[in-house]
């Protein structure tokens, strides 16, 4: 078996952080997702610092949070 490049993870780009924000809002709601987004941007900075700045990551996370209007049906 040979190891291949990942087909689903394309790296830490703006789209990754945008989708992270959208899914976090769906799971946690607005208030907690903003707090978690800030935590995520700071705590994972060592993993993505070569690809995007901390401010760029936080901007895209918050954009995803604010753009997501989906709510769960209970």
C-alpha positions as CSV (number, residue, x, y, z in Angstrom):
1,X,0.0,0.0,0.0
2,X,1.4,3.4,-1.0
3,X,0.9,6.6,0.9
4,X,-0.8,9.3,-1.2
5,X,-1.5,13.0,-0.7
6,X,-4.7,13.7,1.2
7,X,-7.7,14.2,-1.1
8,X,-9.8,16.1,1.3
9,X,-7.4,18.3,3.3
10,X,-6.0,21.0,1.0
11,X,-4.1,22.9,3.8
12,X,-4.9,25.8,6.1
13,X,-6.3,28.3,3.7
14,X,-9.0,30.9,4.0
15,X,-11.7,28.4,2.9
16,X,-10.7,26.0,5.7
17,X,-11.1,28.6,8.4
18,X,-14.4,29.9,6.9
19,X,-15.9,26.4,7.0
20,X,-14.5,25.9,10.5
21,X,-16.5,29.0,11.6
22,X,-19.7,27.8,9.8
23,X,-19.6,24.4,11.4
24,X,-18.7,25.7,14.8
25,X,-21.7,28.1,14.7
26,X,-24.0,25.3,13.7
27,X,-22.8,23.1,16.6
28,X,-22.3,25.6,19.4
29,X,-24.6,28.6,18.5
30,X,-23.5,32.2,18.0
31,X,-22.0,33.1,21.4
32,X,-20.0,30.0,22.1
33,X,-18.8,29.8,18.5
34,X,-17.2,33.3,18.7
35,X,-15.4,32.3,21.9
36,X,-14.3,29.0,20.5
37,X,-13.2,30.7,17.2
38,X,-10.8,33.0,19.1
39,X,-9.5,30.0,21.2
40,X,-9.0,28.0,18.0
41,X,-7.1,30.7,16.2
42,X,-4.8,31.2,19.1
43,X,-4.2,27.6,20.2
44,X,-3.6,26.2,16.7
45,X,-1.4,29.0,15.5
46,X,1.7,26.8,15.5
47,X,0.1,24.4,13.0
48,X,-1.0,27.0,10.4
49,X,1.4,29.9,10.8
50,X,3.2,29.1,7.6
51,X,0.0,29.2,5.6
52,X,-2.0,32.1,7.0
53,X,-1.6,34.8,9.7
54,X,-3.5,34.6,13.0
55,X,-5.5,37.7,12.0
56,X,-6.4,36.2,8.6
57,X,-7.5,32.9,10.3
58,X,-9.6,34.8,12.9
59,X,-11.2,37.0,10.2
60,X,-12.2,33.9,8.2
61,X,-13.5,32.1,11.2
62,X,-15.6,35.0,12.2
63,X,-16.9,35.5,8.6
64,X,-18.0,31.9,8.6
65,X,-19.7,32.4,12.0
66,X,-21.6,35.5,10.9
67,X,-22.6,34.1,7.5
68,X,-24.0,30.9,8.8
69,X,-27.8,31.3,9.4
70,X,-28.6,27.6,9.7
71,X,-30.2,26.4,12.8
72,X,-30.8,22.9,14.2
73,X,-34.3,21.5,14.3
74,X,-35.0,19.9,17.6
